């Protein structure tokens, strides 16, 4: 199946950010997580992420000097996010993407679950792995304009350096990464998105 057809099939299952947040409420209440696997660890992370989502939905603010870029963006664009509720990076990233989308009616955000959209996920692997979240930038014809993920550029560099040093991500590093997200407050994500969306305009 060609990529456009895979995207369109996945879009039939796509949900809004509001629906996604309500689903996490439901999963937390029922002691579940999204995805095929239902382990104690994934259920724990879904509940932990719920706290992150609630906090970030209230506190994330995009810097005033960056707001104008998104508000004035001339093209219609869909930000299609591949994720799962247990993903710690997603809990730090999706609230920022939502804030960006809220700034302009031409920018829409749709969410699909990784495990329910295997064909789509396989088109957007990171170093051969199913890393999430992935944000796919689409035009109105569902053509892929760009991709982003699974982490902000600075965090990606931090992870690469840690893996080169220790061969894996230690629990201590994962805590450091969460601290970095909390200090960065979405600024790197905003800068990454501006760079991508500017390049889309240039390519046009």
N, C-alpha and C positions, 0 to 999 in steps of 0.2 A: 504494500500500500504506500502511495506517495505521501510525503510529509504533510501537505495541505489537508489531505483526507484524514490523516491521523489526528491532526490538530482539530479539525471540525468535529470528529467523532468524540474527542475529549471535551470539546466545548459544550457538547450536549449534557455533560455531567458537571459542568463548572458551576460553582456557587459564588455568591457575593461574600465580601469580608464579614458583613453582619451575620449572614447565615453560618459562616464558618465559626465565628465567635460563639454563637448560640449552640452550635454542635459541641464545642469544647465544654461549655457549661453542662450540657447533657451528659457527655462522656464522663466528666468529673463526678457528677452526681451518681452515675451508674457504675463507677469504678472500671471504666474502660479507656481504651485509646483508639485512635483511628488505625487503619492498616490491617493487614492479614494476621500479623503476630499479635497476640495478647499476652504479654509477660508482665510480671510485677514491676519490672524496671520501666517498661514503656508506659504503663499505667501511672506509675509514680511521676515520670517526666511530664506526662500530659497534665497532671494536677499541678505540678510545679510551674509549668509554662502558663497555666491559667492565671496564676498570680502575676507573672511577668506581663502577659497581655493586658491585664486589668491596669497595672501600673503604667505601662508604656502608652496605652490608649489615652490616658489622662495627661501624661507628662511630656510626651514627645512634641517638640516644636521645631519647625523648620526655620532656619535663620532668615530674617527679613530680606537680606540681600539676595537670597536664593529663591524666595517665594515668587518673585516677579517672573523668573524664567519659566516656571511651571504654569503660572497663571496665564502667561502670554503665549504658551506653546501653540503653534498654529495648526499642527497636524492631529488628526484623530489617531489614537494609539490605544491598544489593549495590552495591559500587563498581565500575562497569564502565568500564574504562580503554581509550581509543582511542590507539594509539601506533605507533611503528616503532622498530627497534633503533638507528637512526642519530641519533635525536633527542637533542640535548644536554640540553635542558630535562627530558625524560623521565628521563634517567639521574640527574638530581638529585632528581626528584619521586617516582618509583615506589617507591624504597626506603622513603621516609617513609610513603607510602600503605600499603605492606605492613606496616610496623611498627604502624600504626593498626589495620589489620584483624586483626593477631595478638592484639590486646588483648581481643577479645570474639568468641566463636563466632557471635554474631548478625550480626557484620559480615564480609561476604565480599568478596573482591577477584577480579575476572575481567578478563582482558586480551584485546583483539581488535586486529588489525592494520588500520590505516587503509585501505591500498590493497586489502585483501580485503573491505572493508565500506563500499563507496562510498555506498550508500543511507543507512547509519547516519551516516557522516561528514557527508553533505550536510544532515542534520537538526541538526547541532551546529557549524555554521561560526562562525568568529570574524571579524567585519567582512567577511564574504563569502569568507574564506580557510579552507583546511583545516589550521589551526593545531593542533598536538598538543603534549603530551598533553591529552586532554579526559577528565574524570572525570564519569560520569553516575551520580547517586544514584537507585537503583531500590528499590521495595518488592517484596514477594513475588509480586505480580501483574505485575511488569515495568512498573509505572507510573513515569514520570519524576517524581521529587520535587524534583530540583535538578540543576544542572550546575556544573562548576568547570573552569577552565583558560583558556588553555593555560599560564599561569604563575601563581605566587603573587601576591597582591594588590600587594605592594610592588614586585616585579619588573615587573608589568604597568604600574605607574605610571612606573617607571624607563624602560621601553621607550617608552611614550607620550611622555615628555619628550624622549628622544633623537631620536625620529622628528620631533617638532615642531621640534627645533633643527637637525637635520642632514638630515632627509628620508629617512633610512635608518639601519640599524644598522651602524656601522663595526666592523672587526675589533677595534679597541681597546675599544669598548663591549662587544662579546661577551666579551672577556677579563674586563672589569670585572664583567659579569653573573655569570660563573662564580665570580669571587672573592666576589661577594655571596652566592651560594648556599653557598659553603664557610664563610663567616662566620656566615650565618643558621642553618645546621645544621637546616633543616626547621621552624624555629619558626613562620615565617609560614604555612606550609602547615597546620600543626597548628591555629593560630588560625583560619585560613580555614575549615577543616573543622568546628571546634567551632561557629563562627557559623552555618554552613549547617545542621548537624545539630540545633542548638538551634531554628532557625527551622522545621525540619521538624516537630519536636515541638509547637511553638507552633501551627502550622497545623492539626495534627490536633485 
